[in-house]
Amino acid sequence: MDILALRPVPAAAVLMAITRRCPLRCRHCSTGSLPASEEHPGEIFQRFAGTFAPGDGPRLVMLTGGEPLLRPRLARSLAETAARGGARTMILSGMFFAPRVPPAAGEAVRIPPAIDAAIGAADHFSASLDAFHEEEVPRESVFAVMRALLARGKDLSFHVTGTGPGDPYLRDVTAAIRREFGDRVPMLVGRVGPVGRARTAALAIPSPPSLPAATGGEAVPGTPAGTASRAAPAGAAGAVTASEAGPPEAGPPAGAAGAVTISGSGPPAGAGAGAAGSALPCAMAAWPTVGFDGTITACCNQDVVDHRPVPGHLRLGHAGTDDWGTVRRRCLESGVLRALRTYGPLWLAGAPPGRGYCETCRKLDVPPPAPTPASAFVERQVRDLQLAGGGTGFARRYGCPPYDDLVSLGHPERDHDL
C-alpha cells in the first residue's frame, strides 16, 4: 500500500530494468525475455544510482528486468548505493532460483548466497506468481522461499496476474496465498495483456495447478463470474493494469507481465483541449524508468521502454550521462508530462474517447498547454485526488477489481476485514 500510494507522485521513485535476460520462458512475458537477451554494463546503472542524494533523490528504487536477480551483485550494490542516497529498494523477481522440487515438510529451503544477499539488501521483495510462471516454477517452491524470507522478518508481496476478474486461477491462487501466509503478505493483482511474447502467444490459461479453487469460502468475495478481460500488466509498484475505471491501456513497469497496446491510427492533426469526456489522467507518466540500455523514459509502458527512438516528450535522458537531479527536473517541469498527468493524452491531442490511449501518447506531437494559475490548480487537484485514494485506490484503477483490497494485507493501518 505504501509503495502504490506513491505512484501518482512525480519522481517519487525510479524503475530500473537492469537486464532483459531471464532463464524462464513464460508464455505471457511482456518483455519476451530469453537467457541471451540484451544486457548492458552494470556501471551504467551504478553510476546513475550514485547521483542520488538524501533529500533530493527518489524515495524508492524498483529493480526489475527481465530477471534482476540474474545480476545479484549488481542488485545488491544498487540497493546499498540507493540507501546511501536516502532511497529504499524493491526487487521484483520471477523466482527462477526457487527449487524445482519443493522441499519436504520441515526441510529448509536453500537460496543461492549471492541472491540471498541481494534480497537482504533490498527493503521489499516481491514475487511474480501466475499460471504461466507456475509452468516454470512450482507454486509450493515459491511459497517455500517466501516462508523462509517472512520468517526472517522480510517485507514481502506477490504480483499476481490473470486474465480478469472471472479467472478461476485468481480465485484459487489468492485464496492459497491468504491461507499460506495468514493474511500477512499483500498482493497486487493484475491482468495480462498483448505485449512482448504475449502479443503473439496463444494464452490459454492452465487449470489451477495445486489447490482446488475457492475452497472453504476463502476466495475474495464479490468476484463476478465470466467477466472478460481487455487490459494490461502486473507491475509493481508500478505496475499495474488498466481497468474499466482507468486508462484503456496503461503500461507496466518494464519486465512486468503484460501491457496493453491497442493499435490506433494516431492522434488527429492539431492540438489543444479535446472533449471533456476524453480527459483521463495518466499516473504512469510520473516515475522515470531506466531501460535495459540505460535510456530513461517518463513512461513504463513496455512499448516505450523497448523501442527506439523514444518519443521526444517521453525521453528524460540516459543513465550513462545524466544525473538524477537533471532527470527529476525534466520529469517535474515538462509541460507535456504535466498535462499528461493531469488530463491524459486523449485530451491533449484532441482525440475522441475510445482512441487508443497509449498509442495516442506515443504519437503525440503537440506543444504543451500554456501554464496558467487555473491549470496549476487543476494539476494539484488531480494529484491530490489520486493521493487521497491511497494504495488501494491505485490498485482499483490500474489493477484487477475486485482484488484491489488485497494490497492492504498485513498493513498496520488496515482497519477492515477482507
Phi, psi and omega per residue, in radians:
M1 nan -0.716 -3.116
D2 -1.127 -0.704 -3.141
I3 -1.167 -0.836 -3.106
L4 -1.171 -0.513 3.110
A5 -1.110 -0.420 3.120
L6 -1.430 -0.188 -2.941
R7 -1.014 -0.644 3.129
P8 -1.389 -0.071 -3.046
V9 -1.517 1.999 -3.113
P10 -1.015 2.304 3.070
A11 1.092 0.342 3.071
A12 -1.273 -0.374 -3.108
A13 -2.603 2.929 3.050
V14 -2.380 2.385 3.066
L15 -1.722 2.402 -3.134
M16 -2.253 1.934 3.067
A17 -1.560 1.634 -2.930
I18 -1.448 -0.112 3.015
T19 -2.827 2.686 3.001
R20 -1.756 -0.070 -3.099
R21 -1.330 2.610 3.042
C22 -2.772 2.392 3.136
P23 -1.392 -0.222 3.120
L24 -1.534 2.794 -3.131
R25 -2.238 0.840 -3.092
C26 -1.019 2.342 -3.025
R27 -1.193 -0.305 -3.088
H28 -1.787 0.162 -2.979
C29 -1.008 2.183 -3.107
S30 -1.264 -0.374 -3.130
T31 -1.713 -0.197 -3.052
G32 1.115 0.577 -3.038
S33 -1.170 2.537 3.083
L34 -2.388 2.906 3.134
P35 -1.019 -0.491 -3.097
A36 -1.863 0.310 3.118
S37 -1.137 3.000 -2.991
E38 -1.131 2.545 3.089
E39 -2.622 2.337 -3.069
H40 -1.994 2.831 -3.049
P41 -0.964 2.394 3.130
G42 -1.108 -0.384 -3.126
E43 -1.051 -0.529 3.120
I44 -1.041 -0.850 -3.101
F45 -1.253 -0.676 -3.138
Q46 -1.134 -0.709 3.121
R47 -1.040 -0.800 -3.097
F48 -1.136 -0.773 3.119
A49 -1.088 -0.517 3.123
G50 -1.195 -0.172 3.116
T51 -1.632 -0.023 3.054
F52 -1.216 2.449 3.127
A53 -2.291 2.457 3.120
P54 -0.963 2.300 3.136
G55 1.537 -0.279 -3.117
D56 -2.281 -0.097 -3.120
G57 -1.562 3.138 3.055
P58 -1.197 2.704 3.087
R59 -1.458 -0.399 -3.094
L60 -2.474 2.445 2.989
V61 -2.080 2.147 3.124
M62 -1.874 2.095 -3.135
L63 -1.711 2.168 -3.103
T64 -2.499 -2.906 -3.116
G65 -2.761 -2.323 0.252
G66 0.685 -2.692 -3.133
E67 -1.971 1.803 -3.048
P68 -1.095 -0.473 -3.099
L69 -1.407 0.070 2.858
L70 -1.235 -0.291 3.077
R71 -2.115 1.136 -2.999
P72 -1.122 -0.616 -3.130
R73 -1.222 -0.656 3.067
L74 -1.158 -0.752 3.123
A75 -1.050 -0.756 3.122
R76 -1.131 -0.771 -3.141
S77 -1.091 -0.712 3.126
L78 -1.142 -0.694 3.116
A79 -1.111 -0.731 -3.137
E80 -1.210 -0.688 3.096
T81 -1.147 -0.755 3.119
A82 -1.065 -0.695 3.135
A83 -1.081 -0.686 3.101
R84 -1.149 -0.454 3.104
G85 -1.577 0.132 3.078
G86 1.553 0.181 -3.096
A87 -1.866 2.638 2.967
R88 -1.684 2.801 -3.038
T89 -2.208 2.464 3.040
M90 -2.152 2.450 3.061
I91 -2.056 2.294 3.056
L92 -1.940 2.129 -3.036
S93 -2.229 2.598 3.013
G94 -1.489 0.022 3.002
M95 1.174 0.607 3.123
F96 -1.079 -0.419 -3.053
F97 -1.497 -0.128 3.093
A98 -1.129 2.519 -3.085
P99 -1.069 2.413 3.134
R100 -1.174 -0.528 3.056
V101 -1.835 2.013 -3.116
P102 -0.984 2.439 3.136
P103 -1.130 2.621 3.107
A104 -1.209 2.807 -3.140
A105 -0.964 2.270 3.136
G106 1.468 -0.155 -3.139
E107 -1.502 2.313 -3.124
A108 -1.242 2.447 3.094
V109 -1.484 2.452 3.141
R110 -1.776 2.147 3.038
I111 -1.839 2.218 3.129
P112 -0.872 2.377 -2.994
P113 -0.961 -0.762 -3.112
A114 -1.142 -0.675 3.108
I115 -1.204 -0.705 3.110
D116 -1.041 -0.715 3.139
A117 -1.168 -0.663 3.116
A118 -1.144 -0.761 3.109
I119 -1.109 -0.690 3.125
G120 -1.113 -0.545 -3.125
A121 -1.348 -0.404 -3.131
A122 -1.442 2.714 3.133
D123 -1.480 -0.452 -3.098
H124 -2.511 2.455 3.137
F125 -2.219 2.304 -3.121
S126 -2.206 2.376 -3.138
A127 -1.881 2.297 3.016
S128 -1.372 2.311 -3.139
L129 -2.507 2.130 3.104
D130 -2.821 3.057 -3.074
A131 -1.057 -0.552 -3.100
F132 -1.339 -0.715 3.030
H133 -1.086 -0.614 -3.104
E134 -1.208 -0.281 2.979
E135 -1.245 -0.358 -3.092
E136 -1.820 -0.700 -3.079
V137 -2.310 2.169 -3.111
P138 -1.058 2.500 3.132
R139 -0.999 -0.781 -3.093
E140 -1.125 -0.517 3.072
S141 -1.185 -0.723 3.069
V142 -1.085 -0.786 3.130
F143 -1.059 -0.678 -3.124
A144 -1.087 -0.753 3.104
V145 -1.126 -0.776 -3.107
M146 -1.170 -0.618 3.059
R147 -1.068 -0.762 -3.136
A148 -1.103 -0.725 3.138
L149 -1.200 -0.697 3.134
L150 -1.126 -0.638 3.128
A151 -1.102 -0.441 3.091
R152 -1.481 -0.096 -3.109
G153 1.588 0.298 -3.120
K154 -1.267 2.457 3.057
D155 -1.360 2.119 -2.965
L156 -2.289 2.816 2.947
S157 -2.741 2.945 3.016
F158 -2.048 2.466 2.896
H159 -1.806 1.954 -3.055
V160 -1.966 2.370 -3.090
T161 -2.240 2.421 3.058
G162 -2.536 -2.936 -3.089
T163 -1.605 -0.154 -3.140
G164 2.655 3.104 -3.056
P165 -0.975 -0.531 -3.112
G166 -1.539 0.044 -3.105
D167 -1.183 2.063 3.137
P168 -1.097 -0.458 3.097
Y169 -1.049 -0.728 -3.131
L170 -1.106 -0.708 3.101
R171 -1.079 -0.725 -3.111
D172 -1.184 -0.903 -2.990
V173 -1.274 -0.634 3.112
T174 -1.177 -0.661 3.073
A175 -1.123 -0.689 -3.135
A176 -1.145 -0.731 3.124
I177 -1.115 -0.723 -3.131
R178 -1.135 -0.712 3.094
R179 -1.124 -0.835 -3.023
E180 -1.118 -0.669 -3.010
F181 -1.981 0.211 3.022
G182 0.994 0.673 3.119
D183 1.044 0.474 3.109
R184 -1.714 -0.246 -3.069
V185 -2.038 2.088 -3.101
P186 -1.322 2.867 3.129
M187 -2.359 2.388 2.904
L188 -1.812 1.993 -3.072
V189 -1.765 2.172 -3.120
G190 -2.245 -3.058 -3.098
R191 -2.210 2.422 -3.129
V192 -1.318 2.600 3.130
G193 -2.513 3.020 -2.990
P194 -1.410 1.390 3.071
V195 -2.425 2.597 -3.141
G196 1.108 -2.393 -3.127
R197 -1.107 -0.507 -3.138
A198 -1.203 -0.261 -3.121
R199 -1.159 -0.576 -3.082
T200 -2.037 -0.220 -3.087
A201 -1.334 2.593 3.006
A202 -1.486 1.910 -2.983
L203 -1.746 1.075 2.981
A204 -1.183 2.206 -3.056
I205 -1.356 2.184 3.092
P206 -1.105 2.747 3.047
S207 -1.142 2.608 3.086
P208 -0.900 2.201 -2.925
P209 -1.426 -0.224 -3.064
S210 -2.288 -1.450 -3.016
L211 -1.361 2.591 3.056
P212 -1.142 2.546 -3.050
A213 -1.172 2.373 2.952
A214 0.912 0.806 3.107
T215 -1.440 2.591 3.036
G216 1.172 0.284 3.108
G217 1.196 0.395 -3.045
E218 -1.707 -0.006 3.070
A219 -1.206 2.749 3.138
V220 -1.072 2.198 -3.091
P221 -1.191 2.688 3.022
G222 1.456 0.192 -3.135
T223 -1.329 2.059 3.129
P224 -1.263 2.609 3.131
A225 -1.629 2.549 2.993
G226 1.220 0.452 3.138
T227 -1.487 2.257 -3.135
A228 -1.387 2.605 3.115
S229 -1.831 2.582 3.032
R230 -2.410 0.150 -2.938
A231 -2.080 -2.693 -2.673
A232 -1.892 -2.381 -2.701
P233 -1.579 2.927 2.890
A234 -1.628 2.610 3.114
G235 -2.937 2.788 -3.125
A236 -1.130 2.955 2.767
A237 -0.183 -0.247 3.126
G238 -2.197 -0.155 -2.886
A239 -2.208 -2.885 -2.412
V240 2.632 2.505 -3.059
T241 -2.315 2.621 3.123
A242 -1.347 2.524 3.110
S243 -2.238 3.114 3.125
E244 -1.022 -0.457 -3.096
A245 -1.583 -0.142 -3.040
G246 -2.058 -2.962 3.127
P247 -1.006 2.544 -3.101
P248 -1.155 -0.309 3.041
E249 -2.665 1.784 3.135
A250 -1.881 2.420 -3.051
G251 -1.477 2.699 3.131
P252 -1.628 2.986 2.900
P253 -1.088 2.606 3.115
A254 -0.960 2.375 3.097
G255 1.563 -0.109 3.103
A256 -1.400 2.905 -2.972
A257 -1.462 1.495 2.969
G258 1.794 2.508 3.000
A259 -2.579 2.762 -3.109
V260 -1.838 2.293 2.998
T261 -2.326 1.795 3.141
I262 -1.558 2.047 -3.062
S263 -1.167 2.389 3.095
G264 -2.457 3.102 -3.104
S265 -1.536 0.062 3.119
G266 1.610 2.961 -3.101
P267 -1.222 2.658 3.084
P268 -1.239 2.890 3.123
A269 -1.120 2.621 3.075
G270 1.645 3.004 -3.089
A271 -2.413 -3.045 3.068
G272 1.877 -3.095 -3.049
A273 -1.238 2.300 3.037
G274 -1.517 -2.951 3.091
A275 -1.099 2.664 -3.090
A276 -0.991 -0.603 -3.113
G277 -1.180 -0.244 -3.119
S278 -1.583 -0.052 3.116
A279 -1.322 2.020 -3.115
L280 -2.615 1.697 -3.015
P281 -1.015 2.581 3.122
C282 -1.955 1.933 3.078
A283 -1.364 -0.200 -3.126
M284 -1.319 -0.185 3.119
A285 -1.626 0.469 -3.062
A286 -1.854 -0.668 -3.052
W287 -1.817 2.134 3.040
P288 -1.023 2.511 -3.131
T289 -2.170 2.118 3.079
V290 -1.562 2.001 -3.117
G291 -1.353 3.120 -3.048
F292 -1.024 -0.551 -3.110
D293 -1.711 0.134 3.137
G294 1.644 -0.171 3.084
T295 -1.129 2.351 -3.089
I296 -1.884 2.145 -3.138
T297 -1.994 2.803 3.113
A298 -1.507 -0.019 -3.023
C299 -2.378 2.482 -3.135
C300 -1.728 0.153 3.055
N301 -1.015 2.309 -3.017
Q302 -1.076 -0.594 3.115
D303 -1.169 -0.495 3.062
V304 -1.319 -0.779 -3.114
V305 -1.116 -0.642 -3.013
D306 -1.447 -0.623 -2.912
H307 -1.694 2.538 3.096
R308 -2.183 2.474 -0.005
P309 -1.346 2.701 3.055
V310 -1.305 2.393 3.053
P311 -0.896 2.374 -3.006
G312 -0.939 -0.690 -3.083
H313 -1.295 -0.196 3.140
L314 -1.867 -0.015 3.138
R315 -1.648 2.201 -3.103
L316 -1.882 -0.196 3.133
G317 2.514 -2.726 -3.128
H318 -2.489 2.402 -3.080
A319 -1.143 -0.373 -3.133
G320 -1.404 -0.262 -3.059
T321 -2.273 -0.458 -3.073
D322 -1.789 2.667 3.068
D323 -1.770 2.960 -3.091
W324 -1.069 -0.696 -3.119
G325 -1.015 -0.717 3.130
T326 -1.176 -0.785 -3.138
V327 -1.119 -0.753 3.129
R328 -1.066 -0.782 -3.127
R329 -1.086 -0.754 3.118
R330 -1.101 -0.690 3.135
C331 -1.124 -0.730 -3.078
L332 -1.357 -0.569 -2.964
E333 -1.738 -0.271 -3.132
S334 -1.055 2.149 3.136
G335 -1.125 -0.639 3.127
V336 -1.182 -0.779 3.136
L337 -1.121 -0.694 3.102
R338 -1.094 -0.689 3.107
A339 -1.196 -0.649 3.091
L340 -1.096 -0.728 3.140
R341 -1.217 -0.422 -3.073
T342 -1.657 -0.752 -3.029
Y343 -2.057 -0.459 -3.076
G344 1.568 2.894 -3.019
P345 -1.241 -0.540 -3.113
L346 -1.135 -0.765 3.098
W347 -1.107 -0.782 -3.060
L348 -1.150 -0.615 -3.121
A349 -1.515 -0.158 -3.048
G350 1.284 0.425 -3.097
A351 -1.527 2.574 3.122
P352 -1.291 2.700 3.044
P353 -0.989 2.501 -3.110
G354 1.772 -0.357 3.028
R355 -1.179 2.543 -3.116
G356 -0.915 2.129 -3.004
Y357 -1.153 -1.046 -3.114
C358 -1.259 -0.578 3.086
E359 -1.054 -0.762 3.098
T360 -1.061 -0.731 -3.121
C361 -1.129 -0.771 -3.091
R362 -1.119 -0.514 -3.134
K363 -1.688 0.149 -3.054
L364 -1.117 2.316 3.092
D365 -2.550 1.241 -3.095
V366 -2.361 2.659 3.040
P367 -1.265 2.641 3.111
P368 -1.189 2.611 3.050
P369 -1.040 2.548 3.117
A370 -1.130 2.284 -3.135
P371 -1.189 2.383 3.098
T372 -2.434 2.829 3.048
P373 -0.983 -0.636 -3.141
A374 -1.162 -0.734 -3.127
S375 -1.171 -0.629 3.091
A376 -1.135 -0.662 3.104
F377 -1.131 -0.791 -3.141
V378 -1.108 -0.710 3.130
E379 -1.026 -0.791 3.121
R380 -1.116 -0.716 -3.122
Q381 -1.108 -0.770 3.131
V382 -1.091 -0.774 3.121
R383 -1.088 -0.798 -3.075
D384 -1.169 -0.609 3.084
L385 -1.102 -0.707 3.118
Q386 -1.214 -0.678 3.106
L387 -1.120 -0.640 -3.136
A388 -1.126 -0.493 3.105
G389 -1.260 -0.343 3.110
G390 1.113 -2.883 -3.110
G391 -1.115 -0.667 3.141
T392 -1.214 -0.593 3.094
G393 -1.131 -0.693 3.100
F394 -1.157 -0.765 3.123
A395 -1.113 -0.584 3.127
R396 -1.171 -0.658 -3.085
R397 -1.365 -0.736 -3.008
Y398 -1.880 -0.135 -3.103
G399 -1.712 -2.506 -3.059
C400 -2.169 1.521 3.054
P401 -1.021 2.513 0.180
P402 -1.708 0.527 -3.114
Y403 -1.646 0.122 -3.001
D404 -1.092 -0.606 -3.103
D405 -1.183 -0.233 -3.129
L406 -1.164 -0.256 3.071
V407 -1.209 -0.265 -3.100
S408 -1.614 -0.068 3.140
L409 -0.983 2.329 3.102
G410 1.377 -0.092 -3.109
H411 -1.342 2.361 -3.088
P412 -1.104 -0.369 -3.113
E413 -1.679 0.057 3.105
R414 -1.201 2.088 -3.037
D415 -2.075 0.364 3.116
H416 -2.363 2.761 -3.105
D417 -1.674 2.106 3.114
L418 -1.392 nan nan
